[in-house]
Amino acid sequence: MAFFNITKKLILDIDEFFSLIDNGALVFKEGVGNYLKGDNEKFNDNLKAIDDLETKADNIRRKVENDLYAHSLLPQYRGDVLRMMEKCDDMLDIMKENLYQFDVEIPLIPQKLHTDILKLTKISVSAIDALIPAARAFFKEPVAVKDKIHRVYFFEKEADKLANDIKRKVFHELQNLKLSEKIHLRYFTLHIENVSDAAEVVADILSILAIKRIV
């Protein structure tokens, strides 16, 4: 059951906000793939797309915040809801900055690591894929949040494991790389992994919100 004092328009705005985050995850995953393939044209399209999504998400988040205060909506949950949306926005910011770091620093990623990097990106993005339905459920069926959100924690742990495997491979197996190149690869692996960490932060907030809502 939806909140009794939330307007239909506000629900639509919140749904659109989550759709933008979801689309951002898809663009990020595609962008990493296009970078590895060396498809500069499509990669530049990804940069523009995620930039546009981030701007739209910022605007909607501010609009929702204004509406919540202007119409005295969700007084018991307002602060937590806004914090959750802010952290969702942070996820999109992290993905955007990661793509721009690829564009600016042009990391040399050996072919041997391409499959691992793509898999890490997919797993990190999967944490967001699992988070969005749970976040939407909070506003409509809060009892369903717990059943949906455990997948976020699963993908976050899997991303940590794979990231560590990649770092170990870089420093133990790729002997032909310079130390500076290895550190650069570690840096980019860490930042892709951070996408799932950011999803975990939102999941923690959402878990507390769901408990408050049910109680």
KEROLUM-108332 format. One record per residue (C-alpha): residue number from 0; residue in three letters; x, y, z. Coordinates in steps of 0.25 Angstrom, whole numbers, plus 2048, in hexadecimal, padded with zeros to 3 digits. Layout:
<recs>
{num = NUM, residu = ALA, c1 = X, c2 = Y, c3 = Z}
...
</recs>
This chain:
<recs>
{num = 0, residu = MET, c1 = 800, c2 = 800, c3 = 800}
{num = 1, residu = ALA, c1 = 805, c2 = 80E, c3 = 7FC}
{num = 2, residu = PHE, c1 = 807, c2 = 819, c3 = 806}
{num = 3, residu = PHE, c1 = 7FA, c2 = 81F, c3 = 809}
{num = 4, residu = ASN, c1 = 7FF, c2 = 82E, c3 = 808}
{num = 5, residu = ILE, c1 = 808, c2 = 82D, c3 = 7FC}
{num = 6, residu = THR, c1 = 802, c2 = 833, c3 = 7EF}
{num = 7, residu = LYS, c1 = 801, c2 = 82B, c3 = 7E2}
{num = 8, residu = LYS, c1 = 80A, c2 = 835, c3 = 7DB}
{num = 9, residu = LEU, c1 = 815, c2 = 833, c3 = 7E6}
{num = 10, residu = ILE, c1 = 815, c2 = 824, c3 = 7E4}
{num = 11, residu = LEU, c1 = 817, c2 = 826, c3 = 7D5}
{num = 12, residu = ASP, c1 = 822, c2 = 82F, c3 = 7D7}
{num = 13, residu = ILE, c1 = 829, c2 = 825, c3 = 7E1}
{num = 14, residu = ASP, c1 = 827, c2 = 81A, c3 = 7D7}
{num = 15, residu = GLU, c1 = 82D, c2 = 823, c3 = 7CC}
{num = 16, residu = PHE, c1 = 839, c2 = 825, c3 = 7D5}
{num = 17, residu = PHE, c1 = 83B, c2 = 817, c3 = 7D7}
{num = 18, residu = SER, c1 = 83A, c2 = 814, c3 = 7C8}
{num = 19, residu = LEU, c1 = 845, c2 = 81E, c3 = 7C6}
{num = 20, residu = ILE, c1 = 84E, c2 = 817, c3 = 7D0}
{num = 21, residu = ASP, c1 = 84B, c2 = 80A, c3 = 7C9}
{num = 22, residu = ASN, c1 = 84E, c2 = 80F, c3 = 7BB}
{num = 23, residu = GLY, c1 = 85B, c2 = 815, c3 = 7C0}
{num = 24, residu = ALA, c1 = 85F, c2 = 807, c3 = 7C5}
{num = 25, residu = LEU, c1 = 85C, c2 = 802, c3 = 7B7}
{num = 26, residu = VAL, c1 = 864, c2 = 80D, c3 = 7B0}
{num = 27, residu = PHE, c1 = 870, c2 = 80B, c3 = 7BA}
{num = 28, residu = LYS, c1 = 871, c2 = 7FC, c3 = 7B7}
{num = 29, residu = GLU, c1 = 870, c2 = 7FF, c3 = 7A8}
{num = 30, residu = GLY, c1 = 87A, c2 = 80A, c3 = 7A9}
{num = 31, residu = VAL, c1 = 885, c2 = 801, c3 = 7AF}
{num = 32, residu = GLY, c1 = 882, c2 = 7F7, c3 = 7A4}
{num = 33, residu = ASN, c1 = 884, c2 = 802, c3 = 799}
{num = 34, residu = TYR, c1 = 891, c2 = 807, c3 = 7A0}
{num = 35, residu = LEU, c1 = 896, c2 = 7F9, c3 = 7A0}
{num = 36, residu = LYS, c1 = 892, c2 = 7F6, c3 = 791}
{num = 37, residu = GLY, c1 = 899, c2 = 804, c3 = 78D}
{num = 38, residu = ASP, c1 = 88C, c2 = 809, c3 = 788}
{num = 39, residu = ASN, c1 = 88E, c2 = 818, c3 = 78B}
{num = 40, residu = GLU, c1 = 881, c2 = 81D, c3 = 784}
{num = 41, residu = LYS, c1 = 878, c2 = 814, c3 = 78C}
{num = 42, residu = PHE, c1 = 880, c2 = 817, c3 = 799}
{num = 43, residu = ASN, c1 = 87F, c2 = 826, c3 = 797}
{num = 44, residu = ASP, c1 = 870, c2 = 823, c3 = 795}
{num = 45, residu = ASN, c1 = 870, c2 = 81C, c3 = 7A2}
{num = 46, residu = LEU, c1 = 877, c2 = 828, c3 = 7A9}
{num = 47, residu = LYS, c1 = 86C, c2 = 832, c3 = 7A3}
{num = 48, residu = ALA, c1 = 861, c2 = 828, c3 = 7A7}
{num = 49, residu = ILE, c1 = 865, c2 = 826, c3 = 7B6}
{num = 50, residu = ASP, c1 = 868, c2 = 835, c3 = 7B7}
{num = 51, residu = ASP, c1 = 859, c2 = 838, c3 = 7B3}
{num = 52, residu = LEU, c1 = 854, c2 = 82E, c3 = 7BC}
{num = 53, residu = GLU, c1 = 85C, c2 = 833, c3 = 7C8}
{num = 54, residu = THR, c1 = 856, c2 = 841, c3 = 7C5}
{num = 55, residu = LYS, c1 = 848, c2 = 83D, c3 = 7C4}
{num = 56, residu = ALA, c1 = 849, c2 = 834, c3 = 7D1}
{num = 57, residu = ASP, c1 = 84F, c2 = 840, c3 = 7D8}
{num = 58, residu = ASN, c1 = 843, c2 = 849, c3 = 7D4}
{num = 59, residu = ILE, c1 = 839, c2 = 83F, c3 = 7D8}
{num = 60, residu = ARG, c1 = 83F, c2 = 83C, c3 = 7E5}
{num = 61, residu = ARG, c1 = 83E, c2 = 84B, c3 = 7E8}
{num = 62, residu = LYS, c1 = 830, c2 = 84C, c3 = 7E3}
{num = 63, residu = VAL, c1 = 82C, c2 = 840, c3 = 7EC}
{num = 64, residu = GLU, c1 = 833, c2 = 847, c3 = 7F8}
{num = 65, residu = ASN, c1 = 82C, c2 = 854, c3 = 7F6}
{num = 66, residu = ASP, c1 = 81E, c2 = 84D, c3 = 7F4}
{num = 67, residu = LEU, c1 = 820, c2 = 844, c3 = 801}
{num = 68, residu = TYR, c1 = 823, c2 = 851, c3 = 809}
{num = 69, residu = ALA, c1 = 819, c2 = 85A, c3 = 802}
{num = 70, residu = HIS, c1 = 80D, c2 = 850, c3 = 804}
{num = 71, residu = SER, c1 = 811, c2 = 84B, c3 = 811}
{num = 72, residu = LEU, c1 = 812, c2 = 83D, c3 = 80B}
{num = 73, residu = LEU, c1 = 818, c2 = 830, c3 = 812}
{num = 74, residu = PRO, c1 = 81C, c2 = 838, c3 = 81F}
{num = 75, residu = GLN, c1 = 820, c2 = 82C, c3 = 826}
{num = 76, residu = TYR, c1 = 829, c2 = 827, c3 = 81B}
{num = 77, residu = ARG, c1 = 82D, c2 = 833, c3 = 813}
{num = 78, residu = GLY, c1 = 83B, c2 = 834, c3 = 818}
{num = 79, residu = ASP, c1 = 83E, c2 = 825, c3 = 815}
{num = 80, residu = VAL, c1 = 837, c2 = 826, c3 = 808}
{num = 81, residu = LEU, c1 = 83F, c2 = 832, c3 = 803}
{num = 82, residu = ARG, c1 = 84C, c2 = 82C, c3 = 808}
{num = 83, residu = MET, c1 = 849, c2 = 81F, c3 = 801}
{num = 84, residu = MET, c1 = 847, c2 = 827, c3 = 7F4}
{num = 85, residu = GLU, c1 = 853, c2 = 82F, c3 = 7F6}
{num = 86, residu = LYS, c1 = 85B, c2 = 822, c3 = 7F8}
{num = 87, residu = CYS, c1 = 855, c2 = 81C, c3 = 7EB}
{num = 88, residu = ASP, c1 = 859, c2 = 829, c3 = 7E4}
{num = 89, residu = ASP, c1 = 867, c2 = 826, c3 = 7E9}
{num = 90, residu = MET, c1 = 867, c2 = 819, c3 = 7E2}
{num = 91, residu = LEU, c1 = 864, c2 = 820, c3 = 7D5}
{num = 92, residu = ASP, c1 = 86F, c2 = 82A, c3 = 7D8}
{num = 93, residu = ILE, c1 = 879, c2 = 81F, c3 = 7DB}
{num = 94, residu = MET, c1 = 876, c2 = 818, c3 = 7CE}
{num = 95, residu = LYS, c1 = 877, c2 = 825, c3 = 7C6}
{num = 96, residu = GLU, c1 = 884, c2 = 829, c3 = 7CC}
{num = 97, residu = ASN, c1 = 889, c2 = 81B, c3 = 7C9}
{num = 98, residu = LEU, c1 = 886, c2 = 81C, c3 = 7BB}
{num = 99, residu = TYR, c1 = 88D, c2 = 82A, c3 = 7BA}
{num = 100, residu = GLN, c1 = 899, c2 = 824, c3 = 7C1}
{num = 101, residu = PHE, c1 = 89A, c2 = 81A, c3 = 7B6}
{num = 102, residu = ASP, c1 = 899, c2 = 825, c3 = 7AC}
{num = 103, residu = VAL, c1 = 8A3, c2 = 82E, c3 = 7B2}
{num = 104, residu = GLU, c1 = 8AE, c2 = 824, c3 = 7B7}
{num = 105, residu = ILE, c1 = 8AD, c2 = 81A, c3 = 7AC}
{num = 106, residu = PRO, c1 = 8B1, c2 = 80E, c3 = 7B4}
{num = 107, residu = LEU, c1 = 8B8, c2 = 803, c3 = 7AD}
{num = 108, residu = ILE, c1 = 8B0, c2 = 7F6, c3 = 7B0}
{num = 109, residu = PRO, c1 = 8B7, c2 = 7E9, c3 = 7AB}
{num = 110, residu = GLN, c1 = 8AE, c2 = 7E0, c3 = 7A2}
{num = 111, residu = LYS, c1 = 8B0, c2 = 7D6, c3 = 7AD}
{num = 112, residu = LEU, c1 = 8A8, c2 = 7DE, c3 = 7B7}
{num = 113, residu = HIS, c1 = 89D, c2 = 7E2, c3 = 7AE}
{num = 114, residu = THR, c1 = 893, c2 = 7D7, c3 = 7B2}
{num = 115, residu = ASP, c1 = 896, c2 = 7D9, c3 = 7C0}
{num = 116, residu = ILE, c1 = 894, c2 = 7E8, c3 = 7BF}
{num = 117, residu = LEU, c1 = 887, c2 = 7E6, c3 = 7B8}
{num = 118, residu = LYS, c1 = 882, c2 = 7DB, c3 = 7C2}
{num = 119, residu = LEU, c1 = 885, c2 = 7E5, c3 = 7CE}
{num = 120, residu = THR, c1 = 87E, c2 = 7F0, c3 = 7C7}
{num = 121, residu = LYS, c1 = 872, c2 = 7E7, c3 = 7C5}
{num = 122, residu = ILE, c1 = 872, c2 = 7E2, c3 = 7D3}
{num = 123, residu = SER, c1 = 873, c2 = 7F0, c3 = 7D9}
{num = 124, residu = VAL, c1 = 868, c2 = 7F5, c3 = 7D0}
{num = 125, residu = SER, c1 = 85F, c2 = 7E9, c3 = 7D4}
{num = 126, residu = ALA, c1 = 860, c2 = 7EE, c3 = 7E2}
{num = 127, residu = ILE, c1 = 858, c2 = 7FB, c3 = 7DD}
{num = 128, residu = ASP, c1 = 84F, c2 = 7F2, c3 = 7D5}
{num = 129, residu = ALA, c1 = 84B, c2 = 7EB, c3 = 7E2}
{num = 130, residu = LEU, c1 = 84A, c2 = 7F8, c3 = 7E9}
{num = 131, residu = ILE, c1 = 840, c2 = 7FF, c3 = 7E0}
{num = 132, residu = PRO, c1 = 834, c2 = 7F5, c3 = 7E2}
{num = 133, residu = ALA, c1 = 836, c2 = 7F5, c3 = 7F1}
{num = 134, residu = ALA, c1 = 836, c2 = 805, c3 = 7F2}
{num = 135, residu = ARG, c1 = 82A, c2 = 805, c3 = 7E9}
{num = 136, residu = ALA, c1 = 823, c2 = 7FB, c3 = 7F2}
{num = 137, residu = PHE, c1 = 825, c2 = 804, c3 = 7FF}
{num = 138, residu = PHE, c1 = 81B, c2 = 80E, c3 = 7F9}
{num = 139, residu = LYS, c1 = 811, c2 = 803, c3 = 7F6}
{num = 140, residu = GLU, c1 = 813, c2 = 7F6, c3 = 7FD}
{num = 141, residu = PRO, c1 = 81E, c2 = 7F8, c3 = 808}
{num = 142, residu = VAL, c1 = 81C, c2 = 7EA, c3 = 80D}
{num = 143, residu = ALA, c1 = 822, c2 = 7E6, c3 = 800}
{num = 144, residu = VAL, c1 = 82F, c2 = 7EE, c3 = 802}
{num = 145, residu = LYS, c1 = 836, c2 = 7E3, c3 = 80A}
{num = 146, residu = ASP, c1 = 834, c2 = 7D8, c3 = 800}
{num = 147, residu = LYS, c1 = 839, c2 = 7E1, c3 = 7F5}
{num = 148, residu = ILE, c1 = 845, c2 = 7E7, c3 = 7FC}
{num = 149, residu = HIS, c1 = 84D, c2 = 7DB, c3 = 7FF}
{num = 150, residu = ARG, c1 = 852, c2 = 7DA, c3 = 7F1}
{num = 151, residu = VAL, c1 = 859, c2 = 7E8, c3 = 7F2}
{num = 152, residu = TYR, c1 = 862, c2 = 7E2, c3 = 7FD}
{num = 153, residu = PHE, c1 = 865, c2 = 7D6, c3 = 7F5}
{num = 154, residu = PHE, c1 = 86A, c2 = 7DD, c3 = 7E9}
{num = 155, residu = GLU, c1 = 872, c2 = 7E7, c3 = 7F2}
{num = 156, residu = LYS, c1 = 879, c2 = 7DB, c3 = 7F8}
{num = 157, residu = GLU, c1 = 87B, c2 = 7D5, c3 = 7EA}
{num = 158, residu = ALA, c1 = 881, c2 = 7E2, c3 = 7E5}
{num = 159, residu = ASP, c1 = 88B, c2 = 7E2, c3 = 7F1}
{num = 160, residu = LYS, c1 = 890, c2 = 7D4, c3 = 7EE}
{num = 161, residu = LEU, c1 = 892, c2 = 7D6, c3 = 7DF}
{num = 162, residu = ALA, c1 = 898, c2 = 7E4, c3 = 7E1}
{num = 163, residu = ASN, c1 = 8A2, c2 = 7DD, c3 = 7EB}
{num = 164, residu = ASP, c1 = 8A5, c2 = 7D2, c3 = 7E0}
{num = 165, residu = ILE, c1 = 8A7, c2 = 7DD, c3 = 7D6}
{num = 166, residu = LYS, c1 = 8B1, c2 = 7E4, c3 = 7DE}
{num = 167, residu = ARG, c1 = 8B8, c2 = 7D8, c3 = 7E2}
{num = 168, residu = LYS, c1 = 8B9, c2 = 7D4, c3 = 7D3}
{num = 169, residu = VAL, c1 = 8BF, c2 = 7E2, c3 = 7D0}
{num = 170, residu = PHE, c1 = 8CA, c2 = 7E1, c3 = 7DA}
{num = 171, residu = HIS, c1 = 8CD, c2 = 7D2, c3 = 7DA}
{num = 172, residu = GLU, c1 = 8CB, c2 = 7CE, c3 = 7CC}
{num = 173, residu = LEU, c1 = 8CD, c2 = 7DA, c3 = 7C2}
{num = 174, residu = GLN, c1 = 8DC, c2 = 7DB, c3 = 7C4}
{num = 175, residu = ASN, c1 = 8DE, c2 = 7E3, c3 = 7B7}
{num = 176, residu = LEU, c1 = 8D7, c2 = 7EF, c3 = 7BD}
{num = 177, residu = LYS, c1 = 8DE, c2 = 7FB, c3 = 7C3}
{num = 178, residu = LEU, c1 = 8DA, c2 = 7FD, c3 = 7D2}
{num = 179, residu = SER, c1 = 8D4, c2 = 80A, c3 = 7CE}
{num = 180, residu = GLU, c1 = 8CB, c2 = 803, c3 = 7C4}
{num = 181, residu = LYS, c1 = 8C7, c2 = 7F8, c3 = 7CF}
{num = 182, residu = ILE, c1 = 8C3, c2 = 803, c3 = 7D8}
{num = 183, residu = HIS, c1 = 8BB, c2 = 80A, c3 = 7CE}
{num = 184, residu = LEU, c1 = 8B4, c2 = 7FD, c3 = 7CB}
{num = 185, residu = ARG, c1 = 8B1, c2 = 7FB, c3 = 7DA}
{num = 186, residu = TYR, c1 = 8AC, c2 = 809, c3 = 7DA}
{num = 187, residu = PHE, c1 = 8A1, c2 = 806, c3 = 7D0}
{num = 188, residu = THR, c1 = 89E, c2 = 7F9, c3 = 7D5}
{num = 189, residu = LEU, c1 = 89B, c2 = 800, c3 = 7E3}
{num = 190, residu = HIS, c1 = 892, c2 = 80A, c3 = 7DC}
{num = 191, residu = ILE, c1 = 88A, c2 = 800, c3 = 7D5}
{num = 192, residu = GLU, c1 = 888, c2 = 7F8, c3 = 7E2}
{num = 193, residu = ASN, c1 = 884, c2 = 805, c3 = 7E9}
{num = 194, residu = VAL, c1 = 877, c2 = 805, c3 = 7E1}
{num = 195, residu = SER, c1 = 872, c2 = 7F9, c3 = 7E9}
{num = 196, residu = ASP, c1 = 877, c2 = 7FF, c3 = 7F6}
{num = 197, residu = ALA, c1 = 86E, c2 = 80B, c3 = 7F3}
{num = 198, residu = ALA, c1 = 862, c2 = 802, c3 = 7F0}
{num = 199, residu = GLU, c1 = 865, c2 = 7FB, c3 = 7FE}
{num = 200, residu = VAL, c1 = 864, c2 = 809, c3 = 805}
{num = 201, residu = VAL, c1 = 856, c2 = 80B, c3 = 7FF}
{num = 202, residu = ALA, c1 = 852, c2 = 7FD, c3 = 803}
{num = 203, residu = ASP, c1 = 856, c2 = 800, c3 = 811}
{num = 204, residu = ILE, c1 = 84D, c2 = 80D, c3 = 811}
{num = 205, residu = LEU, c1 = 842, c2 = 806, c3 = 80A}
{num = 206, residu = SER, c1 = 842, c2 = 7FA, c3 = 814}
{num = 207, residu = ILE, c1 = 840, c2 = 804, c3 = 820}
{num = 208, residu = LEU, c1 = 836, c2 = 80B, c3 = 819}
{num = 209, residu = ALA, c1 = 82E, c2 = 7FF, c3 = 816}
{num = 210, residu = ILE, c1 = 82E, c2 = 7FB, c3 = 825}
{num = 211, residu = LYS, c1 = 829, c2 = 809, c3 = 829}
{num = 212, residu = ARG, c1 = 81E, c2 = 808, c3 = 81E}
{num = 213, residu = ILE, c1 = 819, c2 = 7FA, c3 = 823}
{num = 214, residu = VAL, c1 = 81A, c2 = 7FD, c3 = 832}
</recs>
